[in-house]
Amino acid sequence: MTDLSNSVSIRDLSLHFGAVTVLQNLDLDIKDGEFLVLLGSSGCGKSTLLNCIAGLLEPTDGQIFIKDKNVTWEEPKDRGIGMVFQSYALYPQMTVEKNLSFGLKVAGMPKDEIAKRIARAAGILQIEPLLQRKPAALSGGQRQRVAIGRALVRDVDVFLFDEPLSNLDAKLRSELRVEIKRLHQSLKNTMIYVTHDQIEALTLADRIAIMKSGVIQQLDDPITIYNRPRNKFVAGFIGSPSMNFLNGELAEEGGKKVFRTNGVSISLAGYEATEALTPGRKVVLGLRPEHIKVDGDVTTEQAHEAIVDIEEPMGADNLIWLKLAGHTISVRIGGARRYKVGAKVRLGFDMTMASLFDAETEERI
C-alpha cells in the first residue's frame, strides 16, 4: 500500500535492455501537487524513468502507482497522465484548435465540454489568437505552448514533461520556464519534468532528483542540493561554473583543523562536521566560485596569495580564474571589479559554505 499523500510512487523499479541496466532498484515518492525535476546528463536514465511512468516503456521489475492505483501494466491512456514531448508532436495538417481537441474527440467527449476545455487551456497559455493557425505558422515557443495545451485539456492528475524546452533558443527557454512555473502555481497539479539543464531544475523544482547510471544520487530541494551536495558527482554537476575541487589531506596545526594541498594550509574553521575531520585523511575540498573572497573582503588571518590567469566579464558579475598551489580555481566577483592577467590577489574561503568529500568514496564528510 502506498501513502495517499503521494501522487506517484515507484517501488523497486528496474529496467534492462539485454545485458544493459538502465534503471536499478529505484524507489521514488512524488507528493500530490509537487514539481519534481529529474536531472542528469544524457544516458543517465531520466527519460527512461519518465517513459516508464507514462506507460511507454515496460519495466523489467518493480511497480508504479499513480494516485494509489497500481498502473504498472496499464495503457498510457488509462494512467491519468498528460505528456509534453521535446518534439512538440503536433499534427501539421490540423489547426491549433483541432490539435487540442483531437484526443478528446477520439475519447468520445461531448462537444460543449471539449470547447470549454480548449477555451480554458487557451486562456491559461495565452494562445487564443492562434487557435485557427496551423503549426507551420507558429514559432517554436508557440508550438510548445500548444503541446502543453494538448496535455492540459485532458484535465489529468499528473503532467509529464520530457525536455520540453530543449529545441528553443535561450531567450524563449527563459520565457517559457517562467510560464511553466506560473502554470504549476495556478493548477497545483503534480508535474514531473526531465531536463539536463541545471538552471531549469534549480528554478522550477520543489525537489530535484539527480541521476547517474540509473541511480538517484540525491533527492532534495534545490537549495540543499546546491549548498550541501551528497557526493562529489552532485557537487560538480550543479553550478555554473561548477564547484572548485582541490585535492589534499586533513591535518592539524596549532590545535586547529586545516586542509593541506601542495604546501598550502587552509583553515577549516566554520566547517559543519569538524568531528569527522581526522588528520591524515585524503579528501577533496569543494568551494563554489561565489564562496571565495578576494582582496578587500579577506582578513589577514585567512589570506592566501593567487595569480589571475583569465578574466571573464559577464555583465552583472565577473569570473576570474586563478592559480593557487598548482590548482586552477574560478571566483565570482562583482561586475565593476576588474583584474589584469598576472595580477596577484589575496583570497579567503567561506568554510561555512564549503564541502569536503572523502577522496576514495567521494561521499560528503
Contacts in CASP RR format, 6 or more apart in sequence:
PFRMAT RR
TARGET T0000
AUTHOR 0000-0000-0000
METHOD contacts of the structure
MODEL  1
MTDLSNSVSIRDLSLHFGAVTVLQNLDLDIKDGEFLVLLGSSGCGKSTLL
NCIAGLLEPTDGQIFIKDKNVTWEEPKDRGIGMVFQSYALYPQMTVEKNL
SFGLKVAGMPKDEIAKRIARAAGILQIEPLLQRKPAALSGGQRQRVAIGR
ALVRDVDVFLFDEPLSNLDAKLRSELRVEIKRLHQSLKNTMIYVTHDQIE
ALTLADRIAIMKSGVIQQLDDPITIYNRPRNKFVAGFIGSPSMNFLNGEL
AEEGGKKVFRTNGVSISLAGYEATEALTPGRKVVLGLRPEHIKVDGDVTT
EQAHEAIVDIEEPMGADNLIWLKLAGHTISVRIGGARRYKVGAKVRLGFD
MTMASLFDAETEERI
1 68 0 8 1.000
2 9 0 8 1.000
2 11 0 8 1.000
2 29 0 8 1.000
2 65 0 8 1.000
2 68 0 8 1.000
3 9 0 8 1.000
3 29 0 8 1.000
4 68 0 8 1.000
5 31 0 8 1.000
5 32 0 8 1.000
6 29 0 8 1.000
6 30 0 8 1.000
6 31 0 8 1.000
6 32 0 8 1.000
6 65 0 8 1.000
6 68 0 8 1.000
7 30 0 8 1.000
7 31 0 8 1.000
7 32 0 8 1.000
7 33 0 8 1.000
7 34 0 8 1.000
7 66 0 8 1.000
7 67 0 8 1.000
7 157 0 8 1.000
7 158 0 8 1.000
7 190 0 8 1.000
8 28 0 8 1.000
8 29 0 8 1.000
8 30 0 8 1.000
8 53 0 8 1.000
8 64 0 8 1.000
8 65 0 8 1.000
8 66 0 8 1.000
8 158 0 8 1.000
8 190 0 8 1.000
8 192 0 8 1.000
9 28 0 8 1.000
9 29 0 8 1.000
9 30 0 8 1.000
9 64 0 8 1.000
9 65 0 8 1.000
9 68 0 8 1.000
10 26 0 8 1.000
10 27 0 8 1.000
10 28 0 8 1.000
10 29 0 8 1.000
10 49 0 8 1.000
10 53 0 8 1.000
10 62 0 8 1.000
10 63 0 8 1.000
10 64 0 8 1.000
10 65 0 8 1.000
11 27 0 8 1.000
11 62 0 8 1.000
11 63 0 8 1.000
11 64 0 8 1.000
11 65 0 8 1.000
12 25 0 8 1.000
12 26 0 8 1.000
12 27 0 8 1.000
12 61 0 8 1.000
12 62 0 8 1.000
12 63 0 8 1.000
13 23 0 8 1.000
13 25 0 8 1.000
13 26 0 8 1.000
13 27 0 8 1.000
13 28 0 8 1.000
13 49 0 8 1.000
13 52 0 8 1.000
13 59 0 8 1.000
13 61 0 8 1.000
13 62 0 8 1.000
13 63 0 8 1.000
13 64 0 8 1.000
14 21 0 8 1.000
14 23 0 8 1.000
14 24 0 8 1.000
14 25 0 8 1.000
14 26 0 8 1.000
14 59 0 8 1.000
14 60 0 8 1.000
14 61 0 8 1.000
14 62 0 8 1.000
15 21 0 8 1.000
15 22 0 8 1.000
15 23 0 8 1.000
15 48 0 8 1.000
15 52 0 8 1.000
15 57 0 8 1.000
15 59 0 8 1.000
15 60 0 8 1.000
16 22 0 8 1.000
16 60 0 8 1.000
21 214 0 8 1.000
22 45 0 8 1.000
22 48 0 8 1.000
22 214 0 8 1.000
23 45 0 8 1.000
23 48 0 8 1.000
23 49 0 8 1.000
23 52 0 8 1.000
23 59 0 8 1.000
23 214 0 8 1.000
24 213 0 8 1.000
24 214 0 8 1.000
24 215 0 8 1.000
25 61 0 8 1.000
26 49 0 8 1.000
26 214 0 8 1.000
26 215 0 8 1.000
26 216 0 8 1.000
28 209 0 8 1.000
28 216 0 8 1.000
28 219 0 8 1.000
30 36 0 8 1.000
30 190 0 8 1.000
30 192 0 8 1.000
31 190 0 8 1.000
32 190 0 8 1.000
33 188 0 8 1.000
33 189 0 8 1.000
33 190 0 8 1.000
33 191 0 8 1.000
34 190 0 8 1.000
34 191 0 8 1.000
34 206 0 8 1.000
34 207 0 8 1.000
35 184 0 8 1.000
35 190 0 8 1.000
35 191 0 8 1.000
35 193 0 8 1.000
35 204 0 8 1.000
35 205 0 8 1.000
35 206 0 8 1.000
35 207 0 8 1.000
36 190 0 8 1.000
36 191 0 8 1.000
36 192 0 8 1.000
36 193 0 8 1.000
36 205 0 8 1.000
36 206 0 8 1.000
36 207 0 8 1.000
36 208 0 8 1.000
36 209 0 8 1.000
37 192 0 8 1.000
37 193 0 8 1.000
37 194 0 8 1.000
37 195 0 8 1.000
37 200 0 8 1.000
37 201 0 8 1.000
37 204 0 8 1.000
37 205 0 8 1.000
37 207 0 8 1.000
37 208 0 8 1.000
37 209 0 8 1.000
38 46 0 8 1.000
38 49 0 8 1.000
38 50 0 8 1.000
38 192 0 8 1.000
38 193 0 8 1.000
38 194 0 8 1.000
38 195 0 8 1.000
38 209 0 8 1.000
38 211 0 8 1.000
39 46 0 8 1.000
39 195 0 8 1.000
39 196 0 8 1.000
39 198 0 8 1.000
39 201 0 8 1.000
39 208 0 8 1.000
39 209 0 8 1.000
39 210 0 8 1.000
39 211 0 8 1.000
39 237 0 8 1.000
40 46 0 8 1.000
40 195 0 8 1.000
40 196 0 8 1.000
40 210 0 8 1.000
40 211 0 8 1.000
40 212 0 8 1.000
40 237 0 8 1.000
41 196 0 8 1.000
41 212 0 8 1.000
41 237 0 8 1.000
42 196 0 8 1.000
44 211 0 8 1.000
44 212 0 8 1.000
44 213 0 8 1.000
44 214 0 8 1.000
45 211 0 8 1.000
45 214 0 8 1.000
46 194 0 8 1.000
46 196 0 8 1.000
46 211 0 8 1.000
47 162 0 8 1.000
47 163 0 8 1.000
47 194 0 8 1.000
48 57 0 8 1.000
48 214 0 8 1.000
49 211 0 8 1.000
49 214 0 8 1.000
50 160 0 8 1.000
50 162 0 8 1.000
50 192 0 8 1.000
50 194 0 8 1.000
51 57 0 8 1.000
51 162 0 8 1.000
52 58 0 8 1.000
52 59 0 8 1.000
52 64 0 8 1.000
53 64 0 8 1.000
53 66 0 8 1.000
53 79 0 8 1.000
53 81 0 8 1.000
53 158 0 8 1.000
53 160 0 8 1.000
53 192 0 8 1.000
54 76 0 8 1.000
54 79 0 8 1.000
54 81 0 8 1.000
54 83 0 8 1.000
54 160 0 8 1.000
55 71 0 8 1.000
55 74 0 8 1.000
55 75 0 8 1.000
55 76 0 8 1.000
55 79 0 8 1.000
56 76 0 8 1.000
58 73 0 8 1.000
59 72 0 8 1.000
62 72 0 8 1.000
63 70 0 8 1.000
63 72 0 8 1.000
64 70 0 8 1.000
64 71 0 8 1.000
64 72 0 8 1.000
65 71 0 8 1.000
66 79 0 8 1.000
66 80 0 8 1.000
66 81 0 8 1.000
66 157 0 8 1.000
66 158 0 8 1.000
67 80 0 8 1.000
67 157 0 8 1.000
71 78 0 8 1.000
71 79 0 8 1.000
76 83 0 8 1.000
77 107 0 8 1.000
79 158 0 8 1.000
80 154 0 8 1.000
80 156 0 8 1.000
80 157 0 8 1.000
80 158 0 8 1.000
81 156 0 8 1.000
81 157 0 8 1.000
81 158 0 8 1.000
81 159 0 8 1.000
81 160 0 8 1.000
82 151 0 8 1.000
82 154 0 8 1.000
82 156 0 8 1.000
82 158 0 8 1.000
82 159 0 8 1.000
82 160 0 8 1.000
83 151 0 8 1.000
83 159 0 8 1.000
83 160 0 8 1.000
83 161 0 8 1.000
83 162 0 8 1.000
84 144 0 8 1.000
84 147 0 8 1.000
84 148 0 8 1.000
84 150 0 8 1.000
84 151 0 8 1.000
84 159 0 8 1.000
84 160 0 8 1.000
84 161 0 8 1.000
84 162 0 8 1.000
84 164 0 8 1.000
85 147 0 8 1.000
85 162 0 8 1.000
85 164 0 8 1.000
86 162 0 8 1.000
86 163 0 8 1.000
86 164 0 8 1.000
86 166 0 8 1.000
86 167 0 8 1.000
87 167 0 8 1.000
88 135 0 8 1.000
88 140 0 8 1.000
88 143 0 8 1.000
88 144 0 8 1.000
88 146 0 8 1.000
88 147 0 8 1.000
88 167 0 8 1.000
89 147 0 8 1.000
90 99 0 8 1.000
90 135 0 8 1.000
90 143 0 8 1.000
90 146 0 8 1.000
90 147 0 8 1.000
90 150 0 8 1.000
91 98 0 8 1.000
91 99 0 8 1.000
91 102 0 8 1.000
91 135 0 8 1.000
92 134 0 8 1.000
92 135 0 8 1.000
92 136 0 8 1.000
93 134 0 8 1.000
94 102 0 8 1.000
94 134 0 8 1.000
95 131 0 8 1.000
95 132 0 8 1.000
95 133 0 8 1.000
95 134 0 8 1.000
96 127 0 8 1.000
96 130 0 8 1.000
96 131 0 8 1.000
96 132 0 8 1.000
96 133 0 8 1.000
96 134 0 8 1.000
96 135 0 8 1.000
96 138 0 8 1.000
96 146 0 8 1.000
97 118 0 8 1.000
97 131 0 8 1.000
97 132 0 8 1.000
99 135 0 8 1.000
99 146 0 8 1.000
99 150 0 8 1.000
100 118 0 8 1.000
100 121 0 8 1.000
100 122 0 8 1.000
100 131 0 8 1.000
100 146 0 8 1.000
100 149 0 8 1.000
100 150 0 8 1.000
100 153 0 8 1.000
101 114 0 8 1.000
101 118 0 8 1.000
101 153 0 8 1.000
103 150 0 8 1.000
103 154 0 8 1.000
104 113 0 8 1.000
104 114 0 8 1.000
104 117 0 8 1.000
104 153 0 8 1.000
104 154 0 8 1.000
105 114 0 8 1.000
114 153 0 8 1.000
117 153 0 8 1.000
117 155 0 8 1.000
118 131 0 8 1.000
118 153 0 8 1.000
120 152 0 8 1.000
120 153 0 8 1.000
121 127 0 8 1.000
121 149 0 8 1.000
121 152 0 8 1.000
121 153 0 8 1.000
122 128 0 8 1.000
122 131 0 8 1.000
122 149 0 8 1.000
124 152 0 8 1.000
124 183 0 8 1.000
124 186 0 8 1.000
124 187 0 8 1.000
125 145 0 8 1.000
125 146 0 8 1.000
125 148 0 8 1.000
125 149 0 8 1.000
125 152 0 8 1.000
125 179 0 8 1.000
125 183 0 8 1.000
126 145 0 8 1.000
127 142 0 8 1.000
127 145 0 8 1.000
127 146 0 8 1.000
127 149 0 8 1.000
130 138 0 8 1.000
130 142 0 8 1.000
130 146 0 8 1.000
135 143 0 8 1.000
135 146 0 8 1.000
138 146 0 8 1.000
139 172 0 8 1.000
140 167 0 8 1.000
140 168 0 8 1.000
140 172 0 8 1.000
141 168 0 8 1.000
141 172 0 8 1.000
141 176 0 8 1.000
144 164 0 8 1.000
144 165 0 8 1.000
144 167 0 8 1.000
144 168 0 8 1.000
144 176 0 8 1.000
145 176 0 8 1.000
145 179 0 8 1.000
147 164 0 8 1.000
148 164 0 8 1.000
148 180 0 8 1.000
148 183 0 8 1.000
151 159 0 8 1.000
152 159 0 8 1.000
152 187 0 8 1.000
156 189 0 8 1.000
157 189 0 8 1.000
157 190 0 8 1.000
158 189 0 8 1.000
158 190 0 8 1.000
158 191 0 8 1.000
158 192 0 8 1.000
159 189 0 8 1.000
159 190 0 8 1.000
159 191 0 8 1.000
159 192 0 8 1.000
160 191 0 8 1.000
160 192 0 8 1.000
160 193 0 8 1.000
160 194 0 8 1.000
161 180 0 8 1.000
161 191 0 8 1.000
161 192 0 8 1.000
161 193 0 8 1.000
161 194 0 8 1.000
162 194 0 8 1.000
163 194 0 8 1.000
163 195 0 8 1.000
163 196 0 8 1.000
164 176 0 8 1.000
164 180 0 8 1.000
164 193 0 8 1.000
165 172 0 8 1.000
165 173 0 8 1.000
165 176 0 8 1.000
165 177 0 8 1.000
165 195 0 8 1.000
165 197 0 8 1.000
165 200 0 8 1.000
166 195 0 8 1.000
166 197 0 8 1.000
168 176 0 8 1.000
173 197 0 8 1.000
173 200 0 8 1.000
177 199 0 8 1.000
177 200 0 8 1.000
177 203 0 8 1.000
177 204 0 8 1.000
180 191 0 8 1.000
180 193 0 8 1.000
180 204 0 8 1.000
181 203 0 8 1.000
181 204 0 8 1.000
184 191 0 8 1.000
184 204 0 8 1.000
193 200 0 8 1.000
193 204 0 8 1.000
193 205 0 8 1.000
195 201 0 8 1.000
198 237 0 8 1.000
198 238 0 8 1.000
198 239 0 8 1.000
198 240 0 8 1.000
199 240 0 8 1.000
201 208 0 8 1.000
201 222 0 8 1.000
201 238 0 8 1.000
202 208 0 8 1.000
202 222 0 8 1.000
202 226 0 8 1.000
202 238 0 8 1.000
203 222 0 8 1.000
205 221 0 8 1.000
205 222 0 8 1.000
206 221 0 8 1.000
207 219 0 8 1.000
207 220 0 8 1.000
207 221 0 8 1.000
207 222 0 8 1.000
208 218 0 8 1.000
208 219 0 8 1.000
208 220 0 8 1.000
208 221 0 8 1.000
208 222 0 8 1.000
208 225 0 8 1.000
209 216 0 8 1.000
209 218 0 8 1.000
209 219 0 8 1.000
210 216 0 8 1.000
210 217 0 8 1.000
210 218 0 8 1.000
210 219 0 8 1.000
210 225 0 8 1.000
210 233 0 8 1.000
210 234 0 8 1.000
210 237 0 8 1.000
210 238 0 8 1.000
211 217 0 8 1.000
212 233 0 8 1.000
217 230 0 8 1.000
217 231 0 8 1.000
217 233 0 8 1.000
217 234 0 8 1.000
218 225 0 8 1.000
218 229 0 8 1.000
218 230 0 8 1.000
218 231 0 8 1.000
218 234 0 8 1.000
220 228 0 8 1.000
220 230 0 8 1.000
225 234 0 8 1.000
225 238 0 8 1.000
226 238 0 8 1.000
226 239 0 8 1.000
227 353 0 8 1.000
228 355 0 8 1.000
228 364 0 8 1.000
229 235 0 8 1.000
229 236 0 8 1.000
229 238 0 8 1.000
229 243 0 8 1.000
229 355 0 8 1.000
229 364 0 8 1.000
230 363 0 8 1.000
230 364 0 8 1.000
231 357 0 8 1.000
231 361 0 8 1.000
231 362 0 8 1.000
231 363 0 8 1.000
231 364 0 8 1.000
232 245 0 8 1.000
232 284 0 8 1.000
232 357 0 8 1.000
232 362 0 8 1.000
233 362 0 8 1.000
235 242 0 8 1.000
235 243 0 8 1.000
235 245 0 8 1.000
235 286 0 8 1.000
235 355 0 8 1.000
235 357 0 8 1.000
236 242 0 8 1.000
236 243 0 8 1.000
236 245 0 8 1.000
239 288 0 8 1.000
241 289 0 8 1.000
241 319 0 8 1.000
241 330 0 8 1.000
243 286 0 8 1.000
243 287 0 8 1.000
243 288 0 8 1.000
243 355 0 8 1.000
244 286 0 8 1.000
244 287 0 8 1.000
244 288 0 8 1.000
244 289 0 8 1.000
244 292 0 8 1.000
244 327 0 8 1.000
244 329 0 8 1.000
244 330 0 8 1.000
245 284 0 8 1.000
245 285 0 8 1.000
245 286 0 8 1.000
246 259 0 8 1.000
246 261 0 8 1.000
246 284 0 8 1.000
246 285 0 8 1.000
246 286 0 8 1.000
246 287 0 8 1.000
246 325 0 8 1.000
246 327 0 8 1.000
246 329 0 8 1.000
247 261 0 8 1.000
247 282 0 8 1.000
247 284 0 8 1.000
247 359 0 8 1.000
248 259 0 8 1.000
248 260 0 8 1.000
248 261 0 8 1.000
248 262 0 8 1.000
248 282 0 8 1.000
248 283 0 8 1.000
248 284 0 8 1.000
248 285 0 8 1.000
248 359 0 8 1.000
249 259 0 8 1.000
249 260 0 8 1.000
249 261 0 8 1.000
249 280 0 8 1.000
249 281 0 8 1.000
249 282 0 8 1.000
249 283 0 8 1.000
250 257 0 8 1.000
250 258 0 8 1.000
250 259 0 8 1.000
250 260 0 8 1.000
250 268 0 8 1.000
250 277 0 8 1.000
250 278 0 8 1.000
250 279 0 8 1.000
250 280 0 8 1.000
250 281 0 8 1.000
250 283 0 8 1.000
251 257 0 8 1.000
251 258 0 8 1.000
251 259 0 8 1.000
251 260 0 8 1.000
251 265 0 8 1.000
251 279 0 8 1.000
251 280 0 8 1.000
252 258 0 8 1.000
252 279 0 8 1.000
253 265 0 8 1.000
256 267 0 8 1.000
256 268 0 8 1.000
256 269 0 8 1.000
257 267 0 8 1.000
257 268 0 8 1.000
257 269 0 8 1.000
257 271 0 8 1.000
257 274 0 8 1.000
257 277 0 8 1.000
257 279 0 8 1.000
258 265 0 8 1.000
258 266 0 8 1.000
258 267 0 8 1.000
258 268 0 8 1.000
259 265 0 8 1.000
259 266 0 8 1.000
259 268 0 8 1.000
259 283 0 8 1.000
259 285 0 8 1.000
259 356 0 8 1.000
260 266 0 8 1.000
261 285 0 8 1.000
261 325 0 8 1.000
261 327 0 8 1.000
262 325 0 8 1.000
262 326 0 8 1.000
262 327 0 8 1.000
263 325 0 8 1.000
264 304 0 8 1.000
264 324 0 8 1.000
264 325 0 8 1.000
266 285 0 8 1.000
266 304 0 8 1.000
266 349 0 8 1.000
267 301 0 8 1.000
267 302 0 8 1.000
267 351 0 8 1.000
268 274 0 8 1.000
268 277 0 8 1.000
268 351 0 8 1.000
268 354 0 8 1.000
268 356 0 8 1.000
269 351 0 8 1.000
270 351 0 8 1.000
270 352 0 8 1.000
271 277 0 8 1.000
271 351 0 8 1.000
271 352 0 8 1.000
271 354 0 8 1.000
271 356 0 8 1.000
272 352 0 8 1.000
273 356 0 8 1.000
273 365 0 8 1.000
276 365 0 8 1.000
277 356 0 8 1.000
277 365 0 8 1.000
281 358 0 8 1.000
281 359 0 8 1.000
282 358 0 8 1.000
282 359 0 8 1.000
282 360 0 8 1.000
283 356 0 8 1.000
283 357 0 8 1.000
283 358 0 8 1.000
283 359 0 8 1.000
283 365 0 8 1.000
284 356 0 8 1.000
284 357 0 8 1.000
284 358 0 8 1.000
284 359 0 8 1.000
284 362 0 8 1.000
285 354 0 8 1.000
285 355 0 8 1.000
285 356 0 8 1.000
286 354 0 8 1.000
286 355 0 8 1.000
286 356 0 8 1.000
286 357 0 8 1.000
287 329 0 8 1.000
287 349 0 8 1.000
287 350 0 8 1.000
287 353 0 8 1.000
287 354 0 8 1.000
287 355 0 8 1.000
288 353 0 8 1.000
289 319 0 8 1.000
289 329 0 8 1.000
289 330 0 8 1.000
289 331 0 8 1.000
289 332 0 8 1.000
290 332 0 8 1.000
291 349 0 8 1.000
291 350 0 8 1.000
291 353 0 8 1.000
291 354 0 8 1.000
292 329 0 8 1.000
292 331 0 8 1.000
292 332 0 8 1.000
292 347 0 8 1.000
292 348 0 8 1.000
292 349 0 8 1.000
292 350 0 8 1.000
293 302 0 8 1.000
293 347 0 8 1.000
293 348 0 8 1.000
293 349 0 8 1.000
293 350 0 8 1.000
294 320 0 8 1.000
294 331 0 8 1.000
294 333 0 8 1.000
294 337 0 8 1.000
294 345 0 8 1.000
294 346 0 8 1.000
294 347 0 8 1.000
294 348 0 8 1.000
295 345 0 8 1.000
295 346 0 8 1.000
296 346 0 8 1.000
297 348 0 8 1.000
298 346 0 8 1.000
298 347 0 8 1.000
298 348 0 8 1.000
299 348 0 8 1.000
302 348 0 8 1.000
302 349 0 8 1.000
303 346 0 8 1.000
303 347 0 8 1.000
303 348 0 8 1.000
304 324 0 8 1.000
304 325 0 8 1.000
304 346 0 8 1.000
304 347 0 8 1.000
304 348 0 8 1.000
304 349 0 8 1.000
305 324 0 8 1.000
305 344 0 8 1.000
305 345 0 8 1.000
305 346 0 8 1.000
305 347 0 8 1.000
306 322 0 8 1.000
306 323 0 8 1.000
306 324 0 8 1.000
306 329 0 8 1.000
306 344 0 8 1.000
306 345 0 8 1.000
306 346 0 8 1.000
306 347 0 8 1.000
307 322 0 8 1.000
307 323 0 8 1.000
307 342 0 8 1.000
307 343 0 8 1.000
307 344 0 8 1.000
307 345 0 8 1.000
308 320 0 8 1.000
308 321 0 8 1.000
308 322 0 8 1.000
308 339 0 8 1.000
308 340 0 8 1.000
308 341 0 8 1.000
308 342 0 8 1.000
308 343 0 8 1.000
308 344 0 8 1.000
308 345 0 8 1.000
309 321 0 8 1.000
309 322 0 8 1.000
309 323 0 8 1.000
309 328 0 8 1.000
309 341 0 8 1.000
309 342 0 8 1.000
310 320 0 8 1.000
310 321 0 8 1.000
310 341 0 8 1.000
311 318 0 8 1.000
311 319 0 8 1.000
311 320 0 8 1.000
311 321 0 8 1.000
311 338 0 8 1.000
311 339 0 8 1.000
311 340 0 8 1.000
311 341 0 8 1.000
312 318 0 8 1.000
312 319 0 8 1.000
312 320 0 8 1.000
312 321 0 8 1.000
313 335 0 8 1.000
313 338 0 8 1.000
314 335 0 8 1.000
315 335 0 8 1.000
316 334 0 8 1.000
316 335 0 8 1.000
317 332 0 8 1.000
317 333 0 8 1.000
317 334 0 8 1.000
317 335 0 8 1.000
318 332 0 8 1.000
318 333 0 8 1.000
318 334 0 8 1.000
318 335 0 8 1.000
318 337 0 8 1.000
318 338 0 8 1.000
319 330 0 8 1.000
319 331 0 8 1.000
319 332 0 8 1.000
319 333 0 8 1.000
320 330 0 8 1.000
320 331 0 8 1.000
320 333 0 8 1.000
320 339 0 8 1.000
320 345 0 8 1.000
321 328 0 8 1.000
321 329 0 8 1.000
321 330 0 8 1.000
321 331 0 8 1.000
322 328 0 8 1.000
322 329 0 8 1.000
322 330 0 8 1.000
322 331 0 8 1.000
322 345 0 8 1.000
322 347 0 8 1.000
324 347 0 8 1.000
331 347 0 8 1.000
339 345 0 8 1.000
355 364 0 8 1.000
356 364 0 8 1.000
356 365 0 8 1.000
357 363 0 8 1.000
357 364 0 8 1.000
357 365 0 8 1.000
358 365 0 8 1.000
END
